[in-house]
Amino acid sequence: MARITRFVSKFGTYTFPNTGQDLSDNFKDVLARSSRLPGVDGGVDEYGTGWSPSAIGNITFSFYLVSQTLEGMQAKTDEVGKLRGWGVGQLFYQPTDTAQAERWAFCRVNRIGDPQRLEGHTDRFQLVQMSLQATQPYWYAKGTERLWDDGGLWDDGGLWDGTTGAPAPTSVTTSGTLTVTPGGNVKTTGRVLIINSSGSPVLNPIIQRIRDGEIADQIKYWGSIADGDWLEIDPRSHRVLMGLSGADVYDACEFLNADWLSLEVGANSIQVYLAGTAGVAVRYMEKYV
């Protein structure tokens, strides 16, 4: 069984004991919606033939606290209770296949239950039941992104362009194609980096995801990227920044779809057009349900 390992937020880290009893979530649920039409059997699917949205995520699990002393049990239940005030954090779990990396969900504690039963000796073996709410109903894995705890250094020379532990940016002159191949089992979003070290400005880049010969997603930036600078387009945080200055250049971008740049599981063809020469990279986190 997959095991919950820890909860990490800006207020601290709580490591769960290896006494897990159960784990469940509703990440595979969707909010299907159909409407009736007068005089017609059945109904009409309001989402057509494609993807339908997920419900707000809920995670529930339980574990035992074990203490050799009465005083020790009170300290352990008090420690668990602190999570109530830790806000949104990352709940990590280790898949059953221990060769796979940990995954995590962004969530906050919704309930902590520790029912007292003296006849059940809860002063020695206390069952704790927890539920957490995840506005993003997914388990994430690193993919090709840089993470705060991935062992990289913030001055290692490969930070903003993600060259450490990920494929190097692809050099594009005028036009070029990248293939981006996420794992996971549901679509994710791609963070685009356009890095200019050509000695000349780069103008008006266009990034397209091509599916079955058609444009499925498109991002246009109307402006210039100076030599030695880079442009970051991040759909997860819905921001567009110029690298050296950190300037918000959102208003200079156009997007075809609300997700900006979706990436399907498996190979994605990314077409790039620009005036000049630049390194182009698409970074992502894998998503699972």
TORKEZA-547181 format. One line per 4 residues: their letters; for each residue x, y, z of N, C-alpha, C. Coordinates in Angstrom, 3 decimals, padded with zeros to 6 digits. Example, Ala and Ser with C-alpha at 12.3 -4.5 7.8 and 13.67 -1.06 7.14 Angstrom:
AS = 013.190,-005.690,007.800,012.300,-004.500,007.800,013.200,-003.300,007.800 ~ 012.850,-002.250,007.080,013.670,-001.060,007.140,012.900,000.030,007.870
END
This chain:
MARI = 000.839,-001.191,000.000,000.000,000.000,000.000,000.876,001.244,000.000 ~ 000.492,002.258,-000.791,001.198,003.536,-000.766,001.153,004.106,000.651 ~ 002.231,004.791,001.053,002.321,005.265,002.433,002.517,006.771,002.472 ~ 001.691,007.458,003.275,001.871,008.877,003.543,003.137,009.038,004.382
TRFV = 004.014,009.938,003.954,005.295,010.081,004.648,005.413,011.368,005.455 ~ 004.987,012.520,004.898,005.163,013.766,005.637,004.274,014.855,005.059 ~ 004.087,015.912,005.870,003.376,017.116,005.446,004.330,018.284,005.639 ~ 004.516,019.069,004.559,005.501,020.148,004.576,004.805,021.453,004.223
SKFG = 004.939,022.463,005.088,004.454,023.805,004.789,005.494,024.807,005.270 ~ 005.225,026.094,005.090,006.180,027.111,005.522,006.300,027.172,007.043 ~ 005.372,026.508,007.749,005.413,026.517,009.205,006.187,025.340,009.792 ~ 006.533,024.354,008.961,007.296,023.230,009.468,007.058,021.956,008.684
TYTF = 007.651,020.881,009.158,007.521,019.548,008.549,007.084,018.558,009.606 ~ 006.032,017.798,009.316,005.605,016.722,010.209,005.822,015.404,009.483 ~ 006.607,014.510,010.090,006.866,013.189,009.529,005.946,012.184,010.198 ~ 005.131,011.499,009.397,004.162,010.553,009.936,004.841,009.244,010.316
PNTG = 004.388,008.625,011.408,004.944,007.305,011.761,004.559,006.258,010.726 ~ 005.352,005.215,010.651,005.108,004.150,009.678,004.075,003.168,010.214 ~ 002.880,003.706,010.527,001.797,002.895,011.083,000.498,003.140,010.325 ~ 000.622,003.490,009.029,-000.556,003.813,008.237,-001.536,002.657,008.147
QDLS = -002.836,002.993,008.146,-003.890,001.988,008.103,-004.685,002.019,006.798 ~ -004.933,003.185,006.277,-005.688,003.287,005.033,-005.389,004.625,004.383 ~ -005.694,004.722,003.076,-005.479,005.940,002.307,-006.460,005.946,001.147 ~ -007.173,007.062,000.975,-008.085,007.165,-000.158,-008.189,008.633,-000.578
DNFK = -008.561,008.836,-001.850,-008.808,010.178,-002.360,-009.890,010.087,-003.428 ~ -010.373,011.257,-003.845,-011.413,011.301,-004.884,-010.891,011.901,-006.179 ~ -009.575,011.815,-006.406,-008.963,012.487,-007.549,-009.423,011.920,-008.893 ~ -009.945,010.720,-008.901,-010.421,010.130,-010.156,-011.870,010.499,-010.460
DVLA = -012.539,011.209,-009.539,-013.933,011.604,-009.756,-014.007,012.798,-010.703 ~ -015.063,012.856,-011.511,-015.316,014.011,-012.376,-016.744,014.490,-012.149 ~ -017.000,015.731,-012.573,-018.321,016.328,-012.426,-019.039,016.268,-013.768 ~ -019.508,015.080,-014.129,-020.246,014.931,-015.383,-021.545,015.732,-015.317
RSSR = -021.935,016.297,-016.465,-023.149,017.121,-016.477,-023.872,016.925,-017.800 ~ -025.137,016.528,-017.705,-025.981,016.347,-018.887,-027.293,017.086,-018.693 ~ -027.887,017.503,-019.797,-029.153,018.230,-019.751,-030.190,017.523,-020.624 ~ -031.441,017.551,-020.162,-032.531,016.991,-020.951,-032.951,017.952,-022.037
LPGV = -033.431,017.409,-023.160,-034.039,018.184,-024.230,-035.493,017.755,-024.381 ~ -036.400,018.701,-024.604,-037.820,018.329,-024.711,-038.072,017.324,-025.826 ~ -038.792,016.264,-025.505,-039.199,015.295,-026.509,-038.101,014.390,-027.017 ~ -036.947,014.358,-026.337,-035.820,013.542,-026.791,-035.416,012.589,-025.672
DGGV = -035.154,011.340,-026.032,-034.679,010.387,-025.036,-033.287,010.776,-024.552 ~ -033.014,010.476,-023.312,-031.682,010.726,-022.772,-031.419,012.212,-022.596 ~ -030.209,012.640,-022.932,-029.852,014.034,-022.744,-028.626,014.387,-023.569 ~ -028.120,015.580,-023.330,-026.948,016.092,-024.043,-025.829,016.308,-023.021
DEYG = -024.676,015.740,-023.312,-023.503,015.941,-022.466,-022.989,017.358,-022.668 ~ -022.983,018.172,-021.603,-022.602,019.577,-021.721,-021.111,019.767,-021.988 ~ -020.313,018.721,-021.815,-018.881,018.816,-022.086,-018.504,018.174,-023.419 ~ -019.496,017.853,-024.222,-019.217,017.273,-025.529,-018.612,015.887,-025.404
TGWS = -017.581,015.614,-026.197,-016.960,014.287,-026.188,-015.609,014.295,-025.476 ~ -015.225,015.446,-024.934,-013.889,015.550,-024.354,-013.860,015.499,-022.849 ~ -012.848,016.122,-022.312,-012.519,016.123,-020.895,-013.596,016.830,-020.080 ~ -013.898,016.328,-018.873,-014.810,017.004,-017.954,-014.062,017.344,-016.672
PSAI = -014.424,018.419,-015.978,-013.645,018.880,-014.831,-013.757,017.954,-013.630 ~ -012.777,018.087,-012.743,-012.724,017.283,-011.526,-013.448,017.981,-010.389 ~ -013.795,017.205,-009.391,-014.320,017.765,-008.154,-013.165,018.324,-007.325 ~ -013.476,019.132,-006.310,-012.456,019.546,-005.352,-011.914,018.297,-004.679
GNIT = -010.590,018.222,-004.532,-009.965,017.011,-004.029,-010.105,016.828,-002.524 ~ -010.302,015.595,-002.123,-010.315,015.222,-000.711,-009.420,014.003,-000.506 ~ -008.586,014.060,000.506,-007.693,012.956,000.852,-007.994,012.544,002.288 ~ -008.168,011.258,002.529,-008.364,010.762,003.886,-007.388,009.620,004.138
FSFY = -006.852,009.574,005.340,-005.983,008.474,005.734,-005.947,008.389,007.250 ~ -005.437,007.300,007.757,-005.344,007.118,009.205,-004.040,006.421,009.555 ~ -003.625,006.607,010.790,-002.386,006.003,011.284,-002.469,005.923,012.800 ~ -001.574,005.160,013.389,-001.532,005.018,014.845,-000.345,005.786,015.413
LVSQ = -000.602,006.462,016.538,000.473,006.957,017.385,000.720,005.921,018.471 ~ 001.960,005.628,018.732,002.322,004.612,019.728,003.249,005.248,020.750 ~ 002.952,005.070,022.038,003.768,005.639,023.098,003.902,004.655,024.253 ~ 005.074,004.618,024.830,005.308,003.743,025.991,004.862,004.395,027.284
TLEG = 004.583,005.708,027.248,004.168,006.417,028.469,002.923,007.241,028.188 ~ 002.142,007.528,029.246,000.959,008.360,029.102,001.340,009.784,028.704 ~ 002.395,010.298,029.313,002.837,011.650,029.015,003.301,011.765,027.558 ~ 003.957,010.712,027.092,004.451,010.722,025.723,003.328,010.757,024.709
MQAK = 002.195,010.081,024.987,001.071,010.085,024.059,000.469,011.474,023.945 ~ 000.342,012.185,025.089,-000.219,013.523,025.024,000.650,014.446,024.164 ~ 001.949,014.323,024.297,002.866,015.137,023.489,002.707,014.826,022.011 ~ 002.492,013.543,021.673,002.358,013.162,020.263,001.049,013.663,019.666
TDEV = -000.050,013.595,020.414,-001.321,014.096,019.886,-001.289,015.620,019.763 ~ -000.613,016.281,020.700,-000.470,017.735,020.591,000.332,018.114,019.349 ~ 001.359,017.329,019.042,002.193,017.609,017.877,001.390,017.467,016.580 ~ 000.564,016.428,016.490,-000.281,016.252,015.308,-001.256,017.419,015.175
GKLR = -001.780,017.884,016.304,-002.752,018.976,016.286,-002.217,020.265,015.696 ~ -000.899,020.442,015.708,-000.315,021.658,015.137,-000.622,021.798,013.649 ~ -000.820,020.669,012.949,-001.043,020.717,011.510,-002.293,021.508,011.154 ~ -003.234,021.614,012.084,-004.469,022.372,011.846,-004.168,023.818,011.464
GWGV = -003.116,024.386,012.000,-002.803,025.778,011.746,-001.676,026.008,010.764 ~ -001.289,024.968,010.029,-000.142,025.098,009.129,-000.523,025.520,007.713 ~ -001.783,025.740,007.447,-002.197,026.231,006.134,-001.952,025.229,005.015 ~ -001.809,025.756,003.805,-001.594,024.908,002.627,-000.145,024.421,002.607
GQLF = 000.020,023.140,002.371,001.347,022.553,002.255,001.334,021.397,001.289 ~ 002.400,020.638,001.289,002.539,019.474,000.415,002.453,018.204,001.258 ~ 001.504,017.346,000.899,001.374,016.041,001.535,002.064,015.020,000.637 ~ 003.112,014.391,001.128,003.908,013.457,000.343,003.484,012.018,000.623
YQPT = 003.539,011.196,-000.429,003.367,009.761,-000.220,004.337,008.984,-001.087 ~ 004.708,007.810,-000.603,005.595,006.916,-001.336,004.756,005.851,-002.024 ~ 004.820,005.766,-003.383,004.061,004.719,-004.068,004.465,003.323,-003.603 ~ 003.576,002.374,-003.844,003.849,000.990,-003.472,005.140,000.486,-004.111
DTAQ = 005.376,000.894,-005.355,006.643,000.594,-006.021,007.685,001.574,-005.481 ~ 008.520,001.127,-004.582,009.470,002.020,-003.924,010.568,002.515,-004.864 ~ 010.661,001.932,-006.071,011.615,002.449,-007.048,011.143,003.779,-007.627 ~ 009.849,004.092,-007.485,009.314,005.354,-007.966,009.537,006.448,-006.936
AERW = 009.692,007.663,-007.426,009.898,008.808,-006.541,008.618,009.148,-005.789 ~ 008.779,009.855,-004.662,007.618,010.323,-003.920,006.753,011.236,-004.796 ~ 005.473,011.240,-004.493,004.540,012.169,-005.111,003.941,013.040,-004.014 ~ 003.317,014.146,-004.408,002.745,015.028,-003.399,001.495,015.707,-003.939
AFCR = 000.664,016.171,-003.008,-000.516,016.964,-003.337,-000.453,018.257,-002.537 ~ -000.905,019.348,-003.155,-001.005,020.626,-002.462,-002.357,020.654,-001.751 ~ -002.359,020.745,-000.437,-003.611,020.614,000.304,-003.504,021.276,001.673 ~ -004.633,021.367,002.358,-004.666,021.849,003.732,-005.485,020.890,004.586
VNRI = -005.171,020.847,005.879,-005.882,019.955,006.790,-007.324,020.421,006.935 ~ -008.257,019.489,006.790,-009.677,019.768,006.943,-010.209,019.224,008.267 ~ -009.657,018.091,008.709,-010.113,017.489,009.971,-009.034,016.570,010.516 ~ -008.854,016.599,011.829,-007.988,015.649,012.527,-008.828,014.995,013.615
GDPQ = -009.051,013.706,013.503,-009.845,012.974,014.490,-008.972,012.021,015.297 ~ -009.025,012.143,016.615,-008.288,011.218,017.483,-009.192,010.781,018.638 ~ -010.217,009.971,018.326,-011.208,009.578,019.342,-010.567,008.827,020.507 ~ -010.942,009.221,021.721,-010.386,008.607,022.923,-011.261,007.431,023.360
RLEG = -010.644,006.290,023.533,-011.343,005.101,024.029,-010.452,004.449,025.079 ~ -010.763,004.708,026.329,-009.907,004.209,027.391,-009.866,002.688,027.426 ~ -011.031,002.055,027.118,-011.031,000.590,027.132,-010.194,000.027,025.987 ~ -009.922,000.876,024.984,-009.080,000.457,023.877,-007.633,000.871,024.041
HTDR = -007.311,001.402,025.237,-005.934,001.795,025.568,-005.378,002.802,024.569 ~ -006.203,003.853,024.297,-005.727,004.888,023.381,-004.631,005.748,023.999 ~ -004.389,005.576,025.307,-003.255,006.268,025.911,-001.926,005.608,025.529 ~ -001.998,004.471,024.872,-000.805,003.784,024.374,-000.804,003.637,022.851
FQLV = -001.997,003.349,022.294,-002.151,003.178,020.841,-003.321,004.041,020.380 ~ -003.013,005.184,019.827,-004.044,006.151,019.455,-004.233,006.179,017.939 ~ -005.441,005.857,017.471,-005.774,005.959,016.063,-006.050,007.425,015.714 ~ -005.392,007.919,014.681,-005.608,009.278,014.202,-006.152,009.199,012.779
QMSL = -007.268,009.879,012.550,-007.893,009.914,011.229,-007.828,011.347,010.707 ~ -007.277,011.518,009.513,-007.098,012.848,008.955,-007.784,012.965,007.601 ~ -008.329,014.152,007.342,-008.835,014.469,006.010,-008.258,015.814,005.605 ~ -007.916,015.934,004.318,-007.315,017.144,003.780,-008.019,017.514,002.485
QATQ = -008.078,018.819,002.213,-008.726,019.310,001.004,-007.668,019.812,000.027 ~ -007.778,019.376,-001.216,-006.832,019.758,-002.268,-007.595,020.478,-003.373 ~ -007.364,021.780,-003.520,-008.029,022.509,-004.605,-007.522,022.064,-005.969 ~ -006.288,021.533,-006.009,-005.752,020.912,-007.228,-005.810,019.397,-007.009
PYWY = -006.799,018.717,-007.565,-007.015,017.304,-007.242,-006.079,016.361,-007.997 ~ -004.780,016.492,-007.700,-003.775,015.671,-008.370,-002.653,015.343,-007.398 ~ -001.994,014.206,-007.656,-000.694,013.907,-007.069,000.359,014.315,-008.094 ~ 001.340,015.079,-007.651,002.378,015.583,-008.539,003.679,014.792,-008.370
AKGT = 004.451,014.720,-009.459,005.827,014.225,-009.418,006.697,015.234,-010.157 ~ 008.007,015.147,-009.940,008.912,016.207,-010.375,008.891,016.473,-011.864 ~ 008.881,015.458,-012.699,008.994,015.676,-014.133,010.331,016.307,-014.468 ~ 010.317,017.445,-015.198,011.560,018.131,-015.570,011.700,019.468,-014.857
ERLW = 010.907,019.706,-013.821,010.989,020.963,-013.095,012.112,020.952,-012.062 ~ 012.518,022.149,-011.643,013.419,022.303,-010.513,012.587,022.492,-009.261 ~ 012.916,021.773,-008.185,012.173,021.844,-006.933,013.061,022.390,-005.826 ~ 012.410,022.900,-004.788,013.158,023.478,-003.678,014.047,022.452,-002.992
DDGG = 013.660,021.201,-002.972,014.417,020.197,-002.215,015.038,019.145,-003.126 ~ 015.344,019.506,-004.386,015.850,018.495,-005.317,017.370,018.345,-005.284 ~ 018.043,019.060,-004.391,019.492,018.938,-004.279,020.263,019.926,-005.110 ~ 019.580,020.712,-005.946,020.256,021.727,-006.752,020.605,022.959,-005.937
LWDD = 021.510,023.754,-006.430,021.922,024.993,-005.779,021.418,026.178,-006.580 ~ 021.063,027.252,-005.876,020.493,028.411,-006.560,021.545,029.213,-007.331 ~ 022.812,028.862,-007.211,023.840,029.552,-007.993,024.648,028.577,-008.841 ~ 024.009,027.477,-009.273,024.762,026.453,-010.002,024.845,026.713,-011.497
GGLW = 024.312,027.832,-011.950,024.428,028.189,-013.362,023.369,027.576,-014.243 ~ 022.528,026.688,-013.726,021.525,026.046,-014.573,020.140,026.155,-013.991 ~ 019.854,027.232,-013.277,018.633,027.293,-012.497,017.427,027.715,-013.316 ~ 017.479,028.921,-013.862,016.273,029.449,-014.493,015.968,028.767,-015.815
DGTT = 016.997,028.216,-016.446,016.709,027.520,-017.701,016.578,026.017,-017.495 ~ 016.659,025.553,-016.282,016.355,024.168,-015.986,017.260,023.152,-016.620 ~ 018.551,023.479,-016.822,019.410,022.539,-017.522,019.880,021.413,-016.623 ~ 019.814,021.583,-015.305,020.274,020.546,-014.392,019.165,019.520,-014.184
GAPA = 019.433,018.248,-014.528,018.448,017.194,-014.320,017.308,017.219,-015.314 ~ 017.448,017.949,-016.415,016.399,018.011,-017.422,017.047,018.189,-018.786 ~ 016.345,017.856,-019.880,016.927,018.077,-021.209,017.314,019.531,-021.409 ~ 018.445,019.758,-022.074,018.910,021.118,-022.334,017.948,021.832,-023.272
PTSV = 017.870,023.174,-023.184,017.035,023.915,-024.122,017.429,023.632,-025.575 ~ 016.452,023.673,-026.460,016.668,023.455,-027.885,016.923,024.789,-028.577 ~ 017.987,024.878,-029.352,018.282,026.106,-030.079,017.350,026.222,-031.284 ~ 016.691,027.375,-031.388,015.751,027.622,-032.485,016.158,028.900,-033.195
TTSG = 016.307,028.829,-034.514,016.531,029.999,-035.358,015.359,030.125,-036.327 ~ 014.588,031.156,-036.164,013.398,031.444,-036.978,012.247,030.479,-036.667 ~ 012.479,029.166,-036.781,011.437,028.202,-036.436,012.077,026.880,-036.062 ~ 011.376,026.101,-035.287,011.879,024.798,-034.867,010.805,024.023,-034.129
TLTV = 011.071,022.749,-033.905,010.110,021.862,-033.256,010.761,021.157,-032.078 ~ 010.051,021.104,-030.945,010.480,020.362,-029.767,009.506,019.214,-029.551 ~ 009.996,018.121,-029.017,009.132,017.037,-028.569,009.232,016.940,-027.058 ~ 008.097,017.076,-026.388,008.038,017.048,-024.934,007.195,015.851,-024.532
TPGG = 007.731,014.999,-023.639,007.094,013.710,-023.364,006.877,013.521,-021.868 ~ 005.797,014.060,-021.309,005.534,013.878,-019.879,005.101,012.446,-019.548 ~ 005.407,012.024,-018.313,004.816,010.816,-017.764,003.504,011.174,-017.079 ~ 003.187,010.458,-016.012,001.909,010.671,-015.340,000.794,009.918,-016.031
NVKT = -000.452,010.192,-015.599,-001.588,009.540,-016.258,-002.711,010.511,-016.616 ~ -002.483,011.824,-016.416,-003.405,012.852,-016.899,-002.580,014.007,-017.448 ~ -003.218,014.854,-018.233,-002.505,015.966,-018.857,-001.974,016.932,-017.805 ~ -000.899,017.640,-018.149,-000.308,018.625,-017.267,-000.134,019.928,-018.050
TGRV = 000.530,020.916,-017.459,000.784,022.177,-018.143,002.288,022.391,-018.271 ~ 002.688,023.100,-019.303,004.105,023.316,-019.575,004.529,024.747,-019.277 ~ 005.623,024.905,-018.533,006.231,026.218,-018.284,007.270,026.460,-019.370 ~ 007.113,027.551,-020.108,007.951,027.833,-021.275,009.058,028.810,-020.893
LIIN = 010.291,028.496,-021.305,011.436,029.373,-021.123,012.061,029.648,-022.479 ~ 012.227,030.924,-022.797,012.883,031.339,-024.033,014.123,032.129,-023.621 ~ 015.304,031.561,-023.867,016.562,032.059,-023.323,017.412,032.613,-024.457 ~ 017.787,033.893,-024.369,018.518,034.543,-025.447,019.972,034.769,-025.044
SSGS = 020.867,034.055,-025.712,022.307,034.292,-025.548,022.959,034.421,-026.921 ~ 022.196,034.918,-027.890,022.632,034.934,-029.288,023.470,036.153,-029.640 ~ 023.458,037.178,-028.785,024.150,038.415,-029.115,023.259,039.456,-029.756 ~ 022.011,039.104,-030.083,021.055,040.023,-030.701,019.685,039.829,-030.054
PVLN = 018.799,040.808,-030.136,017.459,040.638,-029.569,016.669,039.532,-030.276 ~ 015.739,038.955,-029.553,014.797,037.983,-030.104,013.414,038.617,-030.046 ~ 012.667,038.507,-031.147,011.398,039.225,-031.262,010.230,038.267,-031.461 ~ 009.112,038.589,-030.801,007.776,038.048,-031.081,007.716,036.516,-031.173
PIIQ = 008.139,035.788,-030.137,008.053,034.328,-030.203,006.608,033.827,-030.150 ~ 006.365,032.754,-030.870,005.066,032.076,-030.888,005.315,030.607,-030.552 ~ 004.565,030.065,-029.580,004.704,028.671,-029.170,003.377,027.974,-029.416 ~ 003.400,026.883,-030.163,002.181,026.154,-030.503,002.336,024.679,-030.148
RIRD = 001.270,024.089,-029.620,001.219,022.623,-029.504,000.383,022.112,-030.666 ~ 000.982,021.216,-031.448,000.335,020.694,-032.641,-000.216,019.294,-032.356 ~ -001.487,019.107,-032.644,-002.127,017.791,-032.476,-002.892,017.449,-033.738 ~ -002.559,016.308,-034.335,-003.214,015.856,-035.565,-003.159,016.935,-036.656
GEIA = -001.998,017.624,-036.730,-001.803,018.612,-037.773,-002.480,019.951,-037.527 ~ -003.119,020.112,-036.370,-003.814,021.360,-036.065,-003.234,021.995,-034.805 ~ -003.456,023.302,-034.637,-002.986,024.021,-033.461,-003.950,023.763,-032.301 ~ -003.468,023.052,-031.276,-004.296,022.765,-030.105,-004.154,023.854,-029.042
DQIK = -002.941,024.379,-028.859,-002.668,025.471,-027.921,-001.714,026.440,-028.593 ~ -001.804,027.713,-028.211,-000.893,028.702,-028.784,-000.649,029.836,-027.803 ~ 000.615,030.260,-027.699,001.010,031.412,-026.896,001.790,032.353,-027.803 ~ 001.430,033.635,-027.795,002.166,034.650,-028.553,002.682,035.716,-027.582
YWGS = 003.952,036.086,-027.730,004.509,037.212,-026.975,004.903,038.292,-027.961 ~ 004.304,039.458,-027.820,004.589,040.567,-028.711,005.594,041.491,-028.024 ~ 006.866,041.288,-028.349,007.898,042.112,-027.734,009.276,041.552,-028.001 ~ 010.259,042.148,-027.318,011.663,041.809,-027.533,012.252,041.179,-026.281
IADG = 013.130,040.179,-026.473,013.916,039.578,-025.394,015.368,039.954,-025.669 ~ 015.962,040.759,-024.780,017.313,041.256,-024.998,018.338,040.135,-024.870 ~ 019.505,040.339,-025.468,020.604,039.377,-025.319,020.957,039.225,-023.842 ~ 021.131,037.984,-023.388,021.445,037.710,-021.991,020.243,037.651,-021.085
DWLE = 019.037,037.808,-021.630,017.810,037.772,-020.830,016.986,036.562,-021.234 ~ 015.906,036.328,-020.524,015.020,035.213,-020.857,013.589,035.570,-020.500 ~ 012.648,034.907,-021.160,011.222,035.071,-020.926,010.687,033.790,-020.295 ~ 009.914,033.918,-019.226,009.295,032.780,-018.551,007.785,032.913,-018.636
IDPR = 007.131,031.902,-019.198,005.667,031.855,-019.300,005.201,030.669,-018.478 ~ 004.530,030.951,-017.360,004.213,029.917,-016.375,002.699,029.803,-016.195 ~ 002.050,028.819,-016.815,000.599,028.693,-016.685,000.147,028.230,-015.304 ~ 001.022,027.573,-014.528,000.597,027.127,-013.195,000.302,028.309,-012.283
SHRV = 001.101,029.370,-012.397,000.872,030.566,-011.579,000.248,031.700,-012.381 ~ -000.047,031.452,-013.660,-000.631,032.452,-014.559,000.161,033.753,-014.508 ~ 001.459,033.644,-014.798,002.307,034.829,-014.840,003.261,034.726,-016.028 ~ 003.672,035.904,-016.510,004.657,036.000,-017.588,005.685,037.020,-017.126
LMGL = 006.946,036.592,-016.999,007.994,037.440,-016.435,009.182,037.531,-017.370 ~ 009.814,038.706,-017.399,011.109,038.866,-018.036,012.167,038.568,-016.974 ~ 013.131,037.701,-017.317,013.986,037.095,-016.315,014.845,038.034,-015.498 ~ 015.688,038.849,-016.129,016.651,039.657,-015.380,015.976,040.683,-014.486
SGAD = 014.967,041.337,-014.985,014.292,042.375,-014.213,013.149,041.848,-013.364 ~ 012.616,040.665,-013.724,011.422,040.162,-013.047,010.176,040.944,-013.409 ~ 010.233,041.716,-014.489,009.107,042.552,-014.884,007.924,041.704,-015.346 ~ 006.723,042.103,-014.970,005.492,041.444,-015.382,005.159,041.899,-016.798
VYDA = 005.183,040.955,-017.750,004.879,041.292,-019.144,003.655,040.519,-019.635 ~ 002.759,040.200,-018.705,001.546,039.442,-019.024,000.740,040.111,-020.143 ~ 000.656,041.443,-020.090,-000.180,042.155,-021.057,000.342,042.051,-022.483 ~ 001.591,041.622,-022.661,002.157,041.488,-024.005,001.930,040.105,-024.590
CEFL = 001.179,039.237,-023.874,000.958,037.859,-024.329,-000.488,037.639,-024.751 ~ -000.673,036.729,-025.698,-001.987,036.263,-026.117,-002.025,034.746,-025.974 ~ -003.171,034.214,-025.540,-003.314,032.780,-025.304,-004.563,032.268,-026.011 ~ -004.423,031.127,-026.639,-005.553,030.548,-027.364,-006.541,029.888,-026.413
NADW = -006.021,029.242,-025.333,-006.852,028.502,-024.394,-006.560,028.923,-022.958 ~ -007.483,028.615,-022.062,-007.353,029.025,-020.667,-006.158,028.370,-019.982 ~ -005.781,027.152,-020.400,-004.629,026.466,-019.791,-003.300,026.918,-020.381 ~ -003.331,027.801,-021.369,-002.148,028.345,-022.047,-001.426,027.268,-022.849
LSLE = -000.785,026.285,-022.130,-000.075,025.219,-022.846,-000.289,023.899,-022.114 ~ -001.214,023.088,-022.601,-001.456,021.761,-022.045,-000.496,020.760,-022.677 ~ -000.115,019.762,-021.892,000.729,018.681,-022.387,000.032,017.364,-022.094 ~ -000.220,016.595,-023.141,-000.830,015.284,-022.958,000.235,014.282,-022.511
VGAN = -000.210,013.204,-021.891,000.710,012.130,-021.503,001.299,011.525,-022.776 ~ 002.613,011.402,-022.829,003.283,010.912,-024.026,003.850,012.061,-024.844 ~ 004.154,011.800,-026.106,004.862,012.764,-026.955,003.951,013.919,-027.368 ~ 004.458,015.161,-027.177,003.780,016.380,-027.612,004.695,017.132,-028.569
SIQV = 004.157,017.553,-029.690,004.927,018.308,-030.676,004.719,019.809,-030.429 ~ 005.814,020.518,-030.104,005.765,021.947,-029.820,006.469,022.689,-030.951 ~ 005.734,023.505,-031.671,006.280,024.288,-032.766,006.585,025.698,-032.269 ~ 007.777,026.215,-032.610,008.215,027.536,-032.157,008.563,028.391,-033.360
YLAG = 008.092,029.645,-033.346,008.469,030.641,-034.343,008.981,031.876,-033.612 ~ 010.040,032.485,-034.116,010.565,033.714,-033.535,011.478,034.397,-034.536 ~ 011.753,035.672,-034.284,012.715,036.415,-035.100,014.031,036.458,-034.336 ~ 015.018,035.705,-034.805,016.298,035.619,-034.136,016.630,034.182,-033.773
TAGV = 017.499,034.022,-032.777,017.925,032.703,-032.309,017.836,032.667,-030.781 ~ 017.233,031.597,-030.235,017.098,031.479,-028.781,017.034,030.007,-028.389 ~ 017.370,029.728,-027.136,017.147,028.405,-026.570,015.739,028.332,-026.003 ~ 015.015,027.264,-026.334,013.621,027.120,-025.901,013.477,025.818,-025.121
AVRY = 012.860,025.897,-023.948,012.625,024.721,-023.117,011.196,024.746,-022.600 ~ 010.607,023.573,-022.450,009.285,023.437,-021.841,009.443,022.517,-020.635 ~ 009.202,023.042,-019.447,009.330,022.276,-018.194,007.943,021.938,-017.657 ~ 007.826,020.834,-016.939,006.537,020.383,-016.442,006.709,019.526,-015.196
MEKY = 005.640,019.448,-014.416,005.526,018.451,-013.366,004.527,017.401,-013.840 ~ 004.820,016.136,-013.574,003.887,015.072,-013.920,002.694,015.092,-012.954 ~ 001.527,014.680,-013.467,000.312,014.662,-012.654,-000.313,013.280,-012.694 ~ -000.800,012.845,-011.530,-001.427,011.527,-011.395,-002.756,011.660,-010.659
V = -003.666,010.748,-010.967,-004.905,010.631,-010.210,-005.067,009.186,-009.772
END
